[in-house]
Amino acid sequence: MNTKHTNAAKTTITRDVSKLDQEIGNVYETVAILGKRANQISVQIKEELNAKLEEFAVVGENLEEVYENREQIEVSKHYERMPKPGALAIQELQDGKLYHRRAEEGAPEAPKLD
């Protein structure tokens, strides 16, 4: 996930709800879609962070010993400064990069096997 080239807000800002739901047409569907996308982004970021922090993992017998690694601290600080997943999801919606679809009512059901 490339979050370096995003214009997402790094702090909390007030949003105009009527502008957010223009594309989808329903504020509740918009919130549900943004929530699902924010969860996807959160999982991606967490996996990416864990992969980077694994490089610094030290297998030791004593859990009381804490090793401070400057690179590890910088990586952690970078992820703390990133925009939150909700802000990234809203920015994707505003930029037209968010794909969503509705399950159509009356869609053909799968054939039943007897």
C-alpha positions in Angstrom: 0.0 0.0 0.0 1.4 3.3 -1.0 0.5 6.0 1.5 3.3 8.3 0.8 1.6 10.0 -2.1 -1.8 10.6 -0.6 -3.5 13.9 0.4 -5.4 12.3 3.3 -5.7 14.4 6.4 -3.3 13.4 9.2 -5.6 15.0 11.8 -9.3 14.9 12.5 -11.3 17.3 10.3 -15.0 17.9 10.0 -16.5 16.5 6.8 -19.6 17.6 5.0 -21.8 14.4 4.9 -23.8 15.6 1.9 -20.7 15.7 -0.2 -19.5 12.3 1.0 -22.6 10.5 0.0 -23.0 12.0 -3.5 -21.4 9.2 -5.3 -23.2 6.4 -3.5 -26.4 8.1 -2.8 -27.0 6.9 0.8 -25.2 8.2 3.8 -25.5 4.8 5.6 -24.2 2.8 2.7 -21.3 5.3 2.4 -20.4 4.9 6.1 -20.6 1.1 5.8 -18.4 1.1 2.7 -15.9 3.5 4.3 -15.8 1.3 7.4 -15.1 -1.8 5.4 -12.4 -0.1 3.4 -10.8 1.4 6.5 -10.6 -2.1 8.0 -8.9 -3.4 4.8 -6.4 -0.6 4.9 -5.8 -1.2 8.6 -5.0 -4.9 8.0 -2.6 -4.0 5.2 -0.8 -1.5 7.3 -0.5 -3.8 10.2 0.9 -6.6 8.1 3.4 -4.2 6.5 4.5 -2.9 9.9 4.8 -6.4 11.4 6.9 -7.5 8.4 9.3 -4.6 8.9 9.5 -5.0 12.6 10.3 -8.8 12.2 13.6 -7.8 10.8 14.5 -6.3 14.2 13.2 -9.2 16.2 15.8 -10.6 18.6 15.2 -14.1 20.0 16.3 -13.9 23.6 15.7 -16.0 26.6 15.2 -13.2 29.0 12.0 -11.1 28.3 13.2 -8.4 30.8 16.0 -7.4 28.5 14.8 -4.7 26.1 16.9 -3.8 23.2 16.4 -0.3 21.8 17.1 -0.1 18.1 17.1 3.3 16.5 15.9 2.0 13.1 13.0 0.2 14.8 12.0 3.3 16.6 12.1 5.3 13.3 9.9 2.8 11.6 7.4 2.8 14.4 7.3 6.6 14.5 6.7 6.7 10.7 3.7 4.5 11.1 2.4 6.6 14.0 2.6 9.7 11.8 0.7 8.2 8.9 -2.9 9.2 8.3 -5.5 7.0 9.9 -7.2 4.2 7.8 -10.5 6.1 8.0 -9.0 9.2 6.5 -7.3 7.2 3.8 -10.6 5.5 2.9 -12.4 8.9 2.7 -9.6 10.2 0.5 -9.9 7.2 -1.8 -13.7 7.8 -2.1 -13.1 11.5 -2.9 -10.5 10.7 -5.5 -12.7 8.1 -7.2 -10.3 5.3 -6.4 -12.8 3.3 -4.2 -14.6 0.5 -5.9 -17.9 -0.7 -4.6 -20.9 -2.7 -5.8 -24.3 -3.6 -4.6 -25.6 -7.1 -4.4 -28.6 -6.8 -6.6 -32.0 -7.8 -5.3 -33.5 -10.7 -7.2 -30.1 -12.1 -8.2 -30.4 -15.7 -9.4 -29.9 -18.2 -6.6 -27.5 -21.1 -6.8 -29.2 -24.3 -7.9 -30.1 -26.6 -5.0 -28.6 -30.1 -5.0 -30.8 -32.9 -3.7 
